[in-house]
Structure formats: structure tokens, C-alpha cells
């Protein structure tokens, strides 16, 4: 009996031991799996030397925003980071499907995830004004967005616009239509209920009417529409001089194609919403119908751009094998402005960083920003106007400028004389035929001193910074027709004719001639080294040349 009990006990012990070993092994496997999950899902230790920045980026639209922000992040990290911390991006996509426009629900959800779960210190994005006004009220950390409508900054206390306001784009487009295209009548079609489209449309309509034009048709479409025959039938019947499409790809290329098929002869124009080449120029199988259309954007023509912009264009092209578009400038500048704000605040405390960004003046990066107004909108102007030729965008050259070119030296389009103001005008601003200019106001022009890039000292080591992105293959650097797709405003004196109270011309002063000094054909011209003597001095401001990529700024 005792032997039997002993055998049973031995068996029981063996079974228990086996079960224990099995459970131990299973727990080890589960623990290993959990640890791997933690590596993916759990944010880094807050004590680690990492600065987490959220990026709200739709997978389909304006992907250059992410690319340019990555370029800035790489340059900043290569220069030592921010306050000793390396910048880490946490991405969120606010598109629910590849063909869907980013929804309010998805945008709010990803913003909450970034703030509450990921504990990011700031957010870059969203790229659409409609989405920006949805998340601005709930985000209480600095947010720098590619959205440009004036209503964006009114929606929250921590959000900044980085690109030129869409109202300025609308005004410039109207001036271009009247002065360069000779338009007297216009028809408009825009995306219904879209914040950007409506703001851009309102600015265009107001300025076009001020210049003596007449809006003969105004219609809308819904996001995702593919048939625009009803709207275009009204346009054809009215026979306007120009058709202004205030919206985005993929609808705009489809609209243009159908307009050409219906033999509508109006010149087709648009705003910076078109500046999404990866989508805009891939919607149609054949881009021939797009030829002859014009649109505004934030990026300058490389040949006449300020030095900091030239550095950005070169770095972006080297990294991605393509020239940057207007939204790319916002992605780059957003990250650089955030870095300046955190450095100046010497902390990541949201209010301190917000106030430091708001105090930035004389910023020179992918674009130029004189300052921020009281509503956190940038005081700057557009980059220039594009003309689509051969299915690609090219910098538009003004008619007066073309006529002024010397016949024996027509190859040097960038070498323009300054005897006649029109010869230096490469933006829509100088195309205004109105007589509103007052030379006495030149002393108040923000661009003559704040944006004089001849005083900007570029970091000595910035050109050595190359992105660590897998796509950053410098061997793929292109010398394509797209490289310099934007035309800057070389005549800063035209800024006083603008109707918007807080939209001052941010392009270099024609007297400073800094952009043309950088043209390879003009390397012997050093006249741009002397700042405009009539400009209000800002020499008492502290000069901050950040040493992070190609951005410099003054902190008031």
C-alpha cells in the first residue's frame, strides 16, 4: 500500500513538474511577445534624450510636407538636436481610405492619439485648412500647419500658419489675371464646404472686382466628383476670359481636361492648392490638357531665390531626386520654426514655445517670414506663378520682363535691369495696373530690411548635412525643368498696394537684388550687398543664426 502511494505521489509530482515547466515556457514566450509589443506601442522613456514631434500627414495628399519636414529633422539632429535632444517623428494618417478626403473624425482621433497617448511636444500639420480648424480647438501644444486660411488660427491658441495666407494667393492670382492675361471677366468653380477653397475664392473675387473685373459664373463641386459637365456648361455659355479653379487634385486636372473637351477657351488659373505635383500631375494619363494653365505657389524660382531658399532647394532635390513644391516649403519651415521656438524658450513648455515662435522675426529658410502677426499668421508673400507647359510646371516670366530682355542676350532670363520697375517684377504683385503705390510708404515695407537676405549669415556646416532617410540618395539629384518652379517677388515696393492689412510683401527688395546676385550668370554683380537705406532698421534685434540647416531668424 505504501509503495503504491509512493508511486502515485511520484507520478503526481512528475505531472506537476511537467505542467510547471510548460507554464513557465509559455509565460516566457508571452512575456517575450509583450516586450516586443512594448517596443512598438509604448512611447520612449520621457527621461531619454528624445524630442517627440507628431506629424499629421494624409497618405495621398501633399506628401512633400512630410518629406521636407524629414529633411529639416535630419539637419537639426545632425547639428546636435534641440536642447541636446534628438528629434523623433510620430506619424499619423488622417485618411480613412486612399481615395477619401481626410475626415473630421479621423483628424480629431489622430490628434488626440498624438497628444494623449504619444505625449508629443508639438504637432506638424494638418495640411488642409478644413482639418486644421477641426483640431485647433482641442490641441494645447504648438501646432504648425500647412493650412493657410485665416480662420485656422482663430480656431485655437496654439496653431500657426506657415505658408503664405490663401487670401494673399487669391489676391495675387486676381492681379495676375488682370495685368498679365488681360482678363475682364472670370468664372469660378470651387470645392463645396472646404475652408481653404472658400477663403481663396473670396480673396480672388474681391480683388478681381477691385481691378474692374466681373465674375460671370460661380459654381461648386463635391469632393470626389468626376463629372463636371453641368458646371462647365454654365462656364461655356458665359464665355469668360479666365476660369479660376479654387481647389485641389484630383478634381482640378479632371475639370481642366473636361473643359478642354468642351472647347472652353477661357485661360484656366488656380491657387497654391494645385501645388501637389505627385498627385496633380499623375491624375491624367496624358497631361497635355493642363498646358496653358497657371497657378500660384509658395516656392521661389531657384535662379532668383534668396540664398537660404537656394540651399533648401538644393538639399531637397539631392535628398529626393525632385524639386520641392510649395507645400514642401511649409513642411521644412514648420520644423525649423519649431526648433527655433524651443531653443529660444529653453524648454518644451507649450506656452513658452508658442510665445517664442510668435516672436520670431526675419526668418530665412525654405521661404522668408518677416514676423508673425497677432493672430499667428506669417507676414510674407507668395513665391511666384507657375505656367504649365509640356505637362510640367515652369516659372512664369512676366510679359514686361520678357519684352525688356536684350535680343543679343536672351539666354540670361535672370539678368534683368532695374531702370524700369517692371523688369524686376517676377510675381503677381507687380502685375497690378492700379495706381495705388505710394513711394513714401517704402520706409514701412517689411521686406526691405526684415527680409534682406544679404545680412543673413548661413551656418558654415549646413551644406554638409544630408538626410538620413533611405530615400536620400544624392546620386539621384536631378537637373530637370522642374528644379526652379517658382518665381519670387523681386520688387518689394509693390507690397503697399495690397488690400489685406496683415499680409505684407515678404520677398526680397529689388534694390537689395540679393536673389539675382546668386544667379550663376550674375556672379559678378555685388550691388545687392547694400541694404535698402530707407528701410526701418532692425539692427538692435538679436541675430540668431541657428546652425540647423539653412534657417536663420531674429528673436525680438
C-alpha positions as CSV (number, residue, x, y, z in Angstrom):
1,X,0.0,0.0,0.0
2,X,2.8,2.4,0.9
3,X,4.7,1.5,-2.3
4,X,1.5,2.2,-4.3
5,X,1.0,5.5,-2.6
6,X,4.7,6.4,-3.2
7,X,4.3,5.6,-6.9
8,X,1.2,7.7,-7.2
9,X,2.9,10.6,-5.4
10,X,5.9,10.3,-7.8
11,X,3.6,10.4,-10.8
12,X,1.7,13.3,-9.4
13,X,5.0,15.2,-8.8
14,X,6.1,14.4,-12.3
15,X,2.8,15.7,-13.8
16,X,3.0,18.9,-11.7
17,X,6.6,19.4,-12.7
18,X,5.8,19.0,-16.4
19,X,2.9,21.4,-16.1
20,X,5.1,23.9,-14.3
21,X,7.8,23.7,-16.9
22,X,5.1,24.1,-19.7
23,X,3.6,27.1,-18.0
24,X,7.0,28.7,-17.4
25,X,7.9,28.2,-21.0
26,X,4.5,29.6,-22.2
27,X,4.9,32.6,-19.9
28,X,8.4,33.2,-21.2
29,X,7.0,33.2,-24.8
30,X,4.2,35.5,-23.9
31,X,6.5,37.9,-22.0
32,X,8.8,38.0,-25.0
33,X,5.9,38.8,-27.2
34,X,4.7,41.5,-24.8
35,X,8.1,43.0,-24.7
36,X,8.2,43.2,-28.5
37,X,4.7,44.8,-28.4
38,X,6.0,47.3,-25.8
39,X,8.8,48.3,-28.2
40,X,6.3,49.2,-30.8
41,X,3.4,50.6,-28.8
42,X,5.0,52.2,-25.7
43,X,6.5,55.7,-26.2
44,X,10.2,56.1,-25.3
45,X,11.1,56.8,-21.7
46,X,10.5,60.5,-21.1
47,X,13.9,60.7,-19.4
48,X,15.6,59.7,-22.7
49,X,17.2,62.3,-24.9
50,X,14.4,62.3,-27.5
51,X,12.0,65.1,-28.5
52,X,8.8,63.6,-29.9
53,X,7.0,65.6,-32.6
54,X,3.7,64.4,-34.1
55,X,3.1,64.7,-37.8
56,X,-0.5,64.5,-39.2
57,X,0.1,63.5,-42.8
58,X,-2.6,62.1,-45.2
59,X,-1.2,59.2,-47.2
60,X,-2.4,60.6,-50.6
61,X,-2.2,64.4,-50.4
62,X,0.8,66.7,-50.2
63,X,3.3,64.1,-49.2
64,X,6.1,66.6,-49.8
65,X,5.1,68.1,-46.5
66,X,6.4,65.0,-44.7
67,X,9.5,64.8,-46.9
68,X,10.6,68.3,-46.3
69,X,9.9,68.1,-42.5
70,X,12.1,64.9,-42.5
71,X,14.9,66.9,-44.3
72,X,14.7,69.6,-41.6
73,X,14.6,67.0,-38.8
74,X,17.7,65.3,-40.2
75,X,19.6,68.6,-40.5
76,X,18.7,69.5,-36.9
77,X,19.7,66.2,-35.5
78,X,23.0,66.3,-37.4
79,X,23.7,69.7,-35.8
80,X,23.2,68.3,-32.3
81,X,19.4,68.3,-31.9
82,X,17.3,70.6,-29.9
83,X,18.4,71.3,-26.3
84,X,20.5,68.1,-26.5
85,X,17.6,66.0,-27.7
86,X,17.3,64.2,-31.0
87,X,14.0,64.9,-32.8
88,X,11.8,61.8,-33.4
89,X,8.7,62.0,-35.6
90,X,5.5,60.1,-34.7
91,X,3.3,59.9,-37.8
92,X,-0.5,59.6,-38.1
93,X,-2.6,59.3,-41.2
94,X,-6.0,61.1,-41.2
95,X,-7.2,59.5,-44.4
96,X,-9.6,56.6,-43.8
97,X,-9.1,55.2,-47.3
98,X,-6.7,56.0,-50.2
99,X,-9.4,57.7,-52.2
100,X,-11.1,59.5,-49.3
101,X,-10.7,63.2,-48.3
102,X,-9.4,63.4,-44.7
103,X,-12.4,63.4,-42.4
104,X,-13.1,65.4,-39.3
105,X,-13.4,62.3,-37.2
106,X,-10.2,60.8,-38.3
107,X,-8.3,64.1,-37.9
108,X,-9.5,64.6,-34.4
109,X,-8.8,61.0,-33.5
110,X,-5.2,61.1,-34.6
111,X,-4.6,64.4,-32.9
112,X,-5.9,63.0,-29.6
113,X,-3.6,60.0,-30.0
114,X,-0.6,62.1,-30.6
115,X,-1.3,64.3,-27.6
116,X,-2.7,61.8,-25.1
117,X,-1.0,58.6,-25.9
118,X,2.2,59.5,-27.6
119,X,2.8,62.6,-25.4
120,X,4.4,64.6,-28.3
121,X,5.7,68.1,-27.6
122,X,4.3,69.6,-30.8
123,X,2.5,68.7,-34.0
124,X,3.3,69.5,-37.6
125,X,0.2,69.5,-39.8
126,X,-2.6,69.0,-40.8
127,X,-2.2,70.1,-44.4
128,X,-5.8,71.1,-45.1
129,X,-7.4,74.2,-43.6
130,X,-10.7,72.3,-43.1
131,X,-8.9,69.7,-40.9
132,X,-6.8,72.4,-39.1
133,X,-9.9,74.2,-37.8
134,X,-11.3,70.9,-36.6
135,X,-8.3,70.0,-34.3
136,X,-7.1,73.5,-33.3
137,X,-9.7,73.9,-30.5
138,X,-8.6,70.6,-28.8
139,X,-4.8,70.9,-29.1
140,X,-2.9,72.8,-26.4
141,X,0.6,72.3,-27.7
142,X,2.3,74.1,-30.5
143,X,0.9,73.1,-33.9
144,X,2.5,74.4,-37.2
145,X,0.3,73.6,-40.2
146,X,0.5,73.7,-44.0
147,X,-3.1,75.1,-43.9
148,X,-3.3,78.7,-44.9
149,X,-6.8,80.1,-44.4
150,X,-7.2,83.0,-41.9
151,X,-9.8,81.0,-40.0
152,X,-7.2,78.4,-38.9
153,X,-5.5,80.5,-36.3
154,X,-8.8,81.8,-35.0
155,X,-9.8,78.2,-34.1
156,X,-7.2,77.7,-31.4
157,X,-4.5,79.5,-29.4
158,X,-1.5,77.2,-30.2
159,X,-1.8,76.8,-34.0
160,X,0.5,78.7,-36.5
161,X,0.1,79.1,-40.3
162,X,3.5,78.7,-42.0
163,X,2.7,79.2,-45.7
164,X,1.6,82.5,-47.3
165,X,-2.1,83.1,-46.4
166,X,-4.5,81.8,-49.0
167,X,-6.0,85.3,-49.1
168,X,-2.7,86.6,-50.5
169,X,-2.7,83.9,-53.1
170,X,-6.2,84.8,-54.1
171,X,-5.3,88.5,-54.4
172,X,-2.1,87.8,-56.4
173,X,-3.9,85.5,-58.7
174,X,-6.5,88.2,-59.5
175,X,-3.8,90.7,-60.1
176,X,-2.0,88.3,-62.5
177,X,-5.3,87.6,-64.4
178,X,-5.9,91.3,-65.0
179,X,-2.4,92.5,-65.6
180,X,-0.8,89.6,-67.4
181,X,-3.7,87.9,-69.0
182,X,-5.8,91.0,-69.7
183,X,-8.9,89.3,-68.1
184,X,-12.1,91.4,-67.7
185,X,-14.4,88.5,-66.9
186,X,-14.0,85.4,-64.8
187,X,-15.8,82.2,-63.9
188,X,-15.1,80.3,-60.7
189,X,-15.6,76.7,-59.5
190,X,-14.5,75.5,-56.1
191,X,-14.9,72.6,-53.7
192,X,-18.0,73.0,-51.7
193,X,-17.7,73.5,-47.9
194,X,-13.9,73.5,-48.0
195,X,-12.4,76.2,-45.8
196,X,-9.3,76.8,-48.0
197,X,-11.3,76.9,-51.2
198,X,-13.8,79.4,-49.9
199,X,-11.2,81.7,-48.4
200,X,-9.1,81.7,-51.5
201,X,-12.2,82.3,-53.7
202,X,-13.4,85.3,-51.6
203,X,-10.0,86.9,-51.8
204,X,-9.8,86.4,-55.6
205,X,-13.3,87.7,-56.2
206,X,-12.8,90.8,-54.1
207,X,-9.5,91.8,-55.7
208,X,-10.7,90.9,-59.3
209,X,-13.7,93.2,-58.8
210,X,-11.5,96.0,-57.4
211,X,-9.4,95.8,-60.5
212,X,-12.5,96.3,-62.7
213,X,-13.3,92.7,-63.4
214,X,-16.6,90.9,-63.4
215,X,-17.4,87.5,-62.0
216,X,-19.9,86.0,-64.5
217,X,-20.2,82.4,-63.1
218,X,-19.7,80.9,-59.6
219,X,-20.3,77.2,-59.0
220,X,-19.2,74.4,-56.7
221,X,-18.5,70.6,-56.8
222,X,-18.3,68.0,-54.1
223,X,-15.0,66.3,-53.1
224,X,-14.7,63.1,-55.1
225,X,-16.8,64.2,-58.1
226,X,-15.7,63.1,-61.5
227,X,-18.3,64.6,-63.9
228,X,-18.3,68.4,-64.1
229,X,-20.3,68.8,-67.3
230,X,-23.1,70.7,-65.6
231,X,-20.8,73.3,-64.1
232,X,-18.7,73.6,-67.3
233,X,-21.9,74.1,-69.4
234,X,-22.6,77.3,-67.5
235,X,-19.0,78.4,-68.0
236,X,-19.1,77.8,-71.7
237,X,-22.3,79.8,-72.1
238,X,-20.8,82.8,-70.2
239,X,-17.6,82.7,-72.2
240,X,-15.3,84.3,-69.5
241,X,-11.7,85.3,-70.1
242,X,-10.5,83.1,-67.3
243,X,-11.8,80.1,-65.4
244,X,-10.5,80.1,-61.8
245,X,-10.5,76.7,-60.0
246,X,-10.0,77.2,-56.3
247,X,-9.5,73.6,-55.2
248,X,-7.2,70.5,-55.4
249,X,-6.2,67.4,-57.3
250,X,-7.5,65.0,-58.4
251,X,-10.6,67.0,-59.2
252,X,-8.8,70.0,-60.8
253,X,-7.0,68.0,-63.5
254,X,-10.2,66.3,-64.4
255,X,-12.0,69.6,-64.6
256,X,-9.4,71.1,-66.9
257,X,-9.5,68.0,-69.2
258,X,-13.3,68.2,-69.4
259,X,-13.2,71.9,-70.1
260,X,-10.8,71.4,-73.0
261,X,-13.0,68.6,-74.3
262,X,-16.0,71.0,-74.2
263,X,-13.9,73.6,-76.2
264,X,-14.0,76.1,-73.4
265,X,-11.5,78.8,-74.5
266,X,-11.0,80.6,-71.1
267,X,-7.5,80.6,-69.7
268,X,-7.6,78.3,-66.6
269,X,-5.9,79.6,-63.4
270,X,-5.7,78.4,-59.8
271,X,-4.0,78.9,-56.4
272,X,-1.5,77.1,-54.3
273,X,-4.0,74.2,-53.8
274,X,-2.7,73.0,-57.1
275,X,0.8,72.7,-55.7
276,X,0.7,68.9,-55.2
277,X,2.7,67.6,-58.1
278,X,2.8,64.0,-57.0
279,X,-1.0,63.9,-57.3
280,X,-1.8,66.8,-59.7
281,X,0.5,65.6,-62.5
282,X,-0.3,61.9,-62.1
283,X,-4.1,62.1,-62.2
284,X,-4.3,62.1,-66.0
285,X,-2.7,59.6,-68.3
286,X,-1.8,62.5,-70.6
287,X,-1.1,65.9,-69.1
288,X,-1.4,67.8,-72.4
289,X,-4.8,69.3,-71.4
290,X,-3.1,71.0,-68.5
291,X,-0.8,73.1,-70.8
292,X,-1.6,76.8,-70.7
293,X,-2.9,76.8,-67.1
294,X,-1.4,79.0,-64.4
295,X,-1.3,78.8,-60.6
296,X,0.5,80.4,-57.6
297,X,2.7,78.7,-55.1
298,X,5.0,79.3,-52.2
299,X,8.3,78.1,-53.6
300,X,10.6,80.5,-55.4
301,X,12.3,80.2,-58.7
302,X,15.7,78.7,-57.8
303,X,17.6,81.0,-60.1
304,X,16.4,84.2,-58.4
305,X,15.6,82.8,-54.9
306,X,17.2,84.1,-51.7
307,X,20.3,82.2,-50.6
308,X,18.5,80.2,-47.8
309,X,15.9,79.1,-50.3
310,X,18.5,78.0,-52.8
311,X,20.1,75.9,-50.1
312,X,16.8,74.3,-49.3
313,X,16.0,73.6,-52.9
314,X,19.4,72.0,-53.5
315,X,19.2,69.9,-50.3
316,X,15.6,68.7,-51.1
317,X,16.5,67.9,-54.7
318,X,19.6,66.0,-53.6
319,X,17.6,64.0,-51.0
320,X,14.6,63.1,-53.1
321,X,15.6,63.5,-56.7
322,X,12.9,66.1,-57.4
323,X,12.4,69.8,-56.9
324,X,10.3,70.9,-53.9
325,X,6.8,72.3,-54.3
326,X,5.0,74.9,-52.3
327,X,3.8,72.6,-49.5
328,X,7.3,71.2,-49.1
329,X,8.4,74.7,-48.0
330,X,5.8,74.6,-45.3
331,X,7.0,71.2,-44.0
332,X,10.6,72.4,-43.8
333,X,9.9,75.8,-42.3
334,X,7.4,74.3,-39.8
335,X,10.1,72.1,-38.3
336,X,12.8,74.8,-38.3
337,X,10.5,77.3,-36.7
338,X,9.6,74.8,-34.0
339,X,13.3,74.2,-33.3
340,X,14.0,77.9,-33.0
341,X,11.0,78.3,-30.7
342,X,12.1,75.5,-28.4
343,X,15.7,76.7,-28.3
344,X,14.6,80.3,-27.5
345,X,12.2,79.1,-24.8
346,X,14.9,76.8,-23.4
347,X,12.1,74.3,-22.7
348,X,9.2,72.3,-24.3
349,X,6.6,74.0,-22.1
350,X,3.8,74.7,-24.6
351,X,3.0,78.3,-23.7
352,X,6.7,79.3,-23.6
353,X,7.4,77.6,-27.0
354,X,4.2,79.2,-28.6
355,X,5.3,82.7,-27.4
356,X,8.8,82.2,-28.6
357,X,7.6,81.1,-32.1
358,X,5.3,84.1,-32.2
359,X,8.3,86.4,-31.5
360,X,10.4,85.2,-34.4
361,X,11.4,87.8,-37.0
362,X,13.5,87.8,-40.1
363,X,13.3,84.1,-40.6
364,X,15.1,82.8,-43.6
365,X,14.6,79.1,-44.5
366,X,12.8,77.5,-47.4
367,X,10.8,80.8,-47.5
368,X,11.2,84.2,-45.9
369,X,9.0,85.3,-43.0
370,X,9.4,88.8,-41.6
371,X,7.4,88.1,-38.5
372,X,4.1,86.7,-37.2
373,X,1.1,89.0,-36.7
374,X,-1.1,88.9,-33.6
375,X,-3.1,86.0,-34.9
376,X,0.0,83.8,-35.6
377,X,-0.3,84.3,-39.4
378,X,3.1,84.9,-41.2
379,X,3.9,88.2,-42.7
380,X,5.2,87.0,-46.0
381,X,4.3,86.9,-49.7
382,X,3.8,84.2,-52.2
383,X,6.7,82.6,-54.0
384,X,5.5,83.2,-57.6
385,X,3.4,82.0,-60.5
386,X,3.7,78.7,-62.5
387,X,2.9,78.2,-66.1
388,X,2.2,74.6,-67.1
389,X,4.0,73.7,-70.3
390,X,4.7,70.2,-71.7
391,X,2.7,68.8,-68.8
392,X,5.1,70.3,-66.2
393,X,5.2,73.5,-64.1
394,X,7.7,76.2,-65.1
395,X,8.3,79.6,-63.5
396,X,6.2,82.3,-65.3
397,X,8.2,85.2,-66.7
398,X,6.2,88.4,-66.9
399,X,5.4,90.0,-70.3
400,X,7.1,93.2,-69.4
401,X,10.2,91.3,-68.3
402,X,10.3,89.3,-71.5
403,X,10.0,92.4,-73.6
404,X,12.8,94.1,-71.7
405,X,15.3,91.3,-72.4
406,X,18.1,92.3,-74.7
407,X,17.9,90.4,-78.0
408,X,21.6,89.6,-78.0
409,X,21.5,88.1,-74.6
410,X,18.1,86.4,-74.4
411,X,19.7,83.3,-72.8
412,X,20.1,85.1,-69.5
413,X,16.5,85.5,-68.3
414,X,17.6,86.1,-64.7
415,X,19.8,89.1,-65.5
416,X,17.3,92.0,-65.5
417,X,17.9,95.7,-65.3
418,X,16.3,97.8,-62.6
419,X,15.9,101.0,-64.7
420,X,12.2,100.1,-65.1
421,X,10.4,98.6,-62.1
422,X,8.6,96.1,-64.4
423,X,11.8,94.4,-65.4
424,X,12.4,93.1,-61.9
425,X,8.9,92.0,-61.2
426,X,8.5,88.3,-61.2
427,X,5.3,87.9,-59.1
428,X,1.7,88.7,-59.4
429,X,2.1,91.7,-57.1
430,X,3.9,93.9,-59.6
431,X,1.3,93.0,-62.2
432,X,-1.3,95.3,-60.6
433,X,-2.2,98.0,-63.0
434,X,-3.7,100.2,-60.3
435,X,-2.0,103.4,-59.2
436,X,-2.2,102.7,-55.5
437,X,1.6,102.8,-55.0
438,X,3.0,105.5,-52.7
439,X,6.8,105.7,-52.7
440,X,6.7,107.4,-49.3
441,X,5.5,104.1,-47.8
442,X,8.6,102.3,-48.8
443,X,10.2,103.0,-45.4
444,X,7.5,100.9,-43.9
445,X,7.9,97.9,-46.3
446,X,8.8,95.0,-44.1
447,X,10.7,93.3,-46.9
448,X,13.3,96.0,-47.4
449,X,15.0,95.3,-44.1
450,X,13.5,92.2,-42.4
451,X,14.0,90.1,-45.5
452,X,17.3,91.4,-46.8
453,X,19.0,88.1,-47.2
454,X,22.3,89.8,-47.8
455,X,22.6,90.1,-44.0
456,X,21.7,86.5,-43.3
457,X,24.8,84.5,-42.2
458,X,24.5,80.9,-43.3
459,X,25.9,78.2,-41.0
460,X,29.2,77.0,-42.3
461,X,28.4,73.4,-41.9
462,X,24.9,73.3,-43.1
463,X,25.8,72.2,-46.6
464,X,27.4,69.1,-45.3
465,X,24.1,67.9,-43.7
466,X,22.4,65.2,-45.7
467,X,19.2,63.5,-44.8
468,X,19.4,60.0,-43.2
469,X,16.2,59.0,-44.9
470,X,16.5,55.9,-47.1
471,X,15.3,57.9,-50.0
472,X,18.1,60.5,-49.6
473,X,20.2,59.3,-52.4
474,X,22.3,62.3,-53.5
475,X,23.3,60.4,-56.6
476,X,19.8,60.9,-57.9
477,X,20.0,64.7,-57.9
478,X,18.0,65.9,-60.9
479,X,18.7,68.8,-63.3
480,X,15.2,68.8,-64.6
481,X,12.9,71.5,-65.9
482,X,11.1,71.4,-62.5
483,X,14.1,72.4,-60.4
484,X,13.2,76.0,-60.2
485,X,9.5,76.0,-60.4
486,X,8.7,79.2,-58.6
487,X,9.2,82.9,-59.3
488,X,9.9,85.2,-56.4
489,X,8.7,88.8,-56.0
490,X,11.8,90.8,-56.9
491,X,10.1,94.1,-56.5
492,X,9.2,94.5,-52.8
493,X,7.9,98.1,-53.4
494,X,4.6,96.7,-54.7
495,X,3.6,95.5,-51.3
496,X,1.8,98.7,-50.4
497,X,-0.9,98.1,-52.9
498,X,-2.2,95.1,-51.1
499,X,-5.7,95.1,-49.6
500,X,-5.0,92.7,-46.7
501,X,-4.0,94.6,-43.6
502,X,-1.7,91.9,-42.3
503,X,-0.3,90.5,-45.5
504,X,2.9,92.4,-46.2
505,X,5.2,91.6,-49.0
506,X,7.9,89.3,-47.8
507,X,10.0,88.9,-50.9
508,X,13.5,90.5,-51.3
509,X,13.7,94.2,-52.1
510,X,14.6,94.8,-55.8
511,X,17.2,97.4,-54.6
512,X,18.9,94.7,-52.5
513,X,19.0,92.5,-55.6
514,X,20.1,89.6,-53.4
515,X,18.4,86.8,-55.4
516,X,19.9,87.9,-58.7
517,X,23.3,88.1,-57.1
518,X,23.0,84.3,-56.6
519,X,22.2,83.7,-60.3
520,X,25.3,81.9,-61.8
521,X,25.1,84.4,-64.7
522,X,25.3,87.3,-62.4
523,X,28.1,86.3,-60.0
524,X,30.0,89.5,-60.7
525,X,27.2,91.7,-59.5
526,X,27.8,92.7,-55.9
527,X,25.3,95.5,-55.8
528,X,22.9,93.5,-53.6
529,X,25.3,93.7,-50.7
530,X,24.0,97.1,-49.6
531,X,20.6,97.1,-47.8
532,X,17.8,99.5,-48.6
533,X,18.8,102.7,-46.8
534,X,15.1,103.7,-46.5
535,X,14.1,100.7,-44.6
536,X,13.4,100.7,-40.9
537,X,16.4,99.4,-39.0
538,X,16.1,96.2,-37.0
539,X,19.8,96.0,-36.2
540,X,19.0,96.2,-32.5
541,X,17.3,92.9,-32.6
542,X,19.3,89.9,-31.5
543,X,20.6,87.9,-34.6
544,X,20.0,84.2,-34.2
545,X,21.6,82.1,-36.9
546,X,20.5,78.8,-35.7
547,X,23.1,76.4,-37.2
548,X,20.3,74.0,-38.0
549,X,20.0,73.6,-41.7
550,X,19.6,76.8,-43.7
551,X,17.3,78.8,-41.4
552,X,18.1,81.9,-39.6
553,X,15.9,84.3,-37.7
554,X,15.9,87.2,-35.3
555,X,14.2,86.9,-31.9
556,X,12.6,90.2,-30.9
